[in-house]
Amino acid sequence: MAQLFNYGRGLPRPFFLTRGGASLPQPDFSHETALARTGHRWIAGVDEAGRGPLAGPVTAAAVRLRGEALPQGLQDSKRLRAAAREAVFAQIMAHAAVGIGHASPAEIDAINIEQATWLAMARAIAALPRVPDYLLIDGNRLPRDLPCPGQAVVKGDGRVMSIAAASIIAKVTRDRIMAQLDHEYPGYGWASNAGYPTKRHINAIADLGVTPEHRRSFAPIRKILCPDVT
């Protein structure tokens, strides 16, 4: 049932905008509409935030949008400023069905970041008010043991509205978590760098040490904890 998303199989291509001569795909609702015509009525998009940071959880969201209440300004979270993400986040939370899931740094270290990402996605899907009829998941691979059919959509957060909505929910939710952790562990700059390996963050690890929120399996942290291990 699961398959890689293919625009050549009857689903329309997204509308493109141009910036500086480069084409930028804009997420639309045509994918969900096409699937609805085949009998899938409850379709959710899934995306994650936080695969690359050295600290904090990986967070996933699953979002089912309603065609009559699509959020204004919806775009891939990476293309929006923080204030715009917050505004769209509020619209999504008010008018869509949303599930959110996390995998902790300890879980990331235990099972690796890919498996932990899939675990967070599974938790987000399970947190929806019902089992979806179909899932559209950002990426080129599907998590195992999905509760329904699904498709992996390469760069889906820039093409599919439901996935773009999930990317915003995941990003804003995780940024808020990291801002809270910044108060618990001051000095690492997590409110601004979200745990990514910025110069300030790396220097703080050297000066202040490794916290329980750091991912010990990630190379920069592992080298600090085990400098003699190659």
TASUL-V424716 format. One line per field, one symbol per residue. psi: psi as a letter, one per 40 degrees, with the letter a starting at -180 (. if undefined). burial: # if it has 9 or more other C-alpha atoms within 8 Angstrom, else .. Layout:
psi = ???
burial = ???
This chain:
psi = diihhheefehiiiihihhfehhhhhhieddddddddeehdghiihiihfdeieiiihhiihhhihdefhihehihdeeiidddddddddddddeihhihiihiddddddeiddddddddddddddeieihidihhhhaeiiiifieiiiihhhfdeedhddddddddddddddddddddddddgieefdddefeigidddddddddeihieeiheehdddddddgdeh.
burial = ...#......#..#..........########.###...#..########..#############........####..#...###.##.###.###########.###..##.##############..#########..#.....######..#####################.#####.....####.#####...##.##........#####..###.......
